[in-house]
Amino acid sequence: MKQNHSLVRGGALFCALLLAGNALAAVSADEAAKLQNSLTPIGAERGASSDGTIPAWDGGLKTQVQFAANGTPLDPFKDEQPLFSIDASNFEQYREHLSPGQIALLQRFPGSLRLPVYPSHRSVAVTDAVAESAAHNATAARLINDGNGLEGFAGVVAFPIPQNGLEVLWNHLTRNRNASSSLTNDSAAPQKDGSYSIMTTQQYFTRRDAVKGLEPDDARNILYYYSHKITAPSRMVGEVVLVHETVDQVAEPRLSWIYSAGQRRVRRAPSIAYDTAGPTTAGLRTADSRDMFNGAPDRYDWELVGKKTLYVPYNSYRLASPELSYEELIQPGHVKPDATRYELHRVWEVVATLKPGMRHIYSKRHYFIDEDTWAIVEADHYDSRGELWRIGEAHSFYHPAGKAAVNAMEVTYDLNNGRYIASGLTNEQRKPFDFGYQASVSDYSPGALRSKGLR
């Protein structure tokens, strides 16, 4: 699907000028009506691509899904074979549908890395509640404070019919991730020789509207609450992090606390933001790269390039299979290619350029956002010299029990040192997903950190 990029860029510039004011107007009711016909309820194109390679969206996954003993969906496409594979020897013929980061990775690991490409399936369903939320936001939600905050927003998917790069980014930040859930997962940052150790965390996520006992007017600027507790390795057991994620982080920076089992005290942690690298990342990922991007967008100018079709990680059920061990998946330089799955999908292309006078280790960031989920699926990060440095990939799948897309693995590759960090692994967990988790206000209070760390 070709785009007139000059027109898109011109529109993006016009939108940027509008942002100098207090707020952008939402779309009209007539425009929002497209969510009932030509667009899906959250704003993706319903129709198939002109050549039929990308199918039409018809409501999501139709196959009856079975579940493994640990609650992970079994691969509904297990009988499919790759259509072809892309590697360092043939990527030129597929360049149009590859990101710069994907090409750089293939060149960095010739002979071992390949992208197996499968038939495309638009498996993500949309619940009535999510559809209602998006429909409301289409005509009510607005960017304020130079795009750093929202007003009129409720629920999920702030801008189902986005007008500029910032609105597309806010859709990633406000996408549907299940209102309240807990997840036990693992991460690994292998050395060049492939050796690694596993870190395990118990994570909790709850949207503000799903917290029991929270009055509607309380914490008005809160987007969601998050906490995690490290349960392995033994030297880090008991460390607990709590985050109150604010909507407008320029007006009110995110509130964060850490409980250290060694010090047995709770302290504020204002540095968990932007380009700081936490002790659990092996120095391979910045704080605002978790979940591909999180936090305040204020240090960058966000350009909406348009839409394109890209081979992206998708329907990664096989990668999450409990039949695959970490020893099989975690290989030197990159994850096991045979366990990955790439499909051709339409993505929004957004480029973030560091503003003059602002500081960050990444001078430019190139994002590709899936139209059916609003999740960033590919991310290219450039250093201060403008050279491609790190590449992020989110390998996701639709979880019918959670009624949302979840990650089988989120990976950040470092081109310079040939290492990577893989997080969100659940293959060896006995019961990783809990979509019935209910949280009260006290569960996300700083006072609860110490008790969590001692349990």
HELIX and SHEET records of a PDB file:
HELIX    1   1 HIS A    5  LEU A   18  1                                  14    
HELIX    2   2 ALA A   29  ALA A   32  1                                   4    
HELIX    3   3 ALA A   33  GLN A   36  5                                   4    
HELIX    4   4 PHE A   91  HIS A   97  5                                   7    
HELIX    5   5 PRO A  100  ARG A  108  1                                   9    
HELIX    6   6 ASP A  128  ALA A  140  1                                  13    
HELIX    7   7 GLY A  165  LEU A  173  1                                   9    
HELIX    8   8 ARG A  208  ALA A  210  5                                   3    
HELIX    9   9 SER A  234  MET A  236  5                                   3    
HELIX   10  10 ALA A  287  SER A  289  5                                   3    
HELIX   11  11 ARG A  318  ALA A  320  5                                   3    
HELIX   12  12 TYR A  326  LEU A  329  1                                   4    
HELIX   13  13 PRO A  337  ALA A  339  5                                   3    
HELIX   14  14 VAL A  441  TYR A  444  5                                   4    
HELIX   15  15 GLY A  447  LEU A  454  1                                   8    
SHEET    1   A 2 PHE A  84  ILE A  86  0                                        
SHEET    2   A 2 LEU A 115  VAL A 117 -1                                        
SHEET    1   B 2 ARG A 142  ILE A 144  0                                        
SHEET    2   B 2 GLY A 149  GLU A 151 -1                                        
SHEET    1   C13 ARG A 265  ARG A 268  0                                        
SHEET    2   C13 LEU A 255  SER A 260 -1                                        
SHEET    3   C13 VAL A 240  THR A 246 -1                                        
SHEET    4   C13 ILE A 222  ALA A 232 -1                                        
SHEET    5   C13 MET A 199  ARG A 207 -1                                        
SHEET    6   C13 SER A 180  ALA A 188 -1                                        
SHEET    7   C13 TYR A 420  LEU A 425 -1                                        
SHEET    8   C13 ALA A 404  ASP A 414 -1                                        
SHEET    9   C13 LEU A 388  HIS A 399 -1                                        
SHEET   10   C13 ILE A 376  TYR A 382 -1                                        
SHEET   11   C13 LYS A 364  ASP A 370 -1                                        
SHEET   12   C13 TYR A 342  LEU A 354 -1                                        
SHEET   13   C13 TYR A 300  PRO A 313 -1                                        
SHEET    1   D 7 ARG A 265  ARG A 268  0                                        
SHEET    2   D 7 LEU A 255  SER A 260 -1                                        
SHEET    3   D 7 VAL A 240  THR A 246 -1                                        
SHEET    4   D 7 ILE A 222  ALA A 232 -1                                        
SHEET    5   D 7 MET A 199  ARG A 207 -1                                        
SHEET    6   D 7 SER A 180  ALA A 188 -1                                        
SHEET    7   D 7 PHE A 433  ASP A 434 -1                                        
END                                                                             
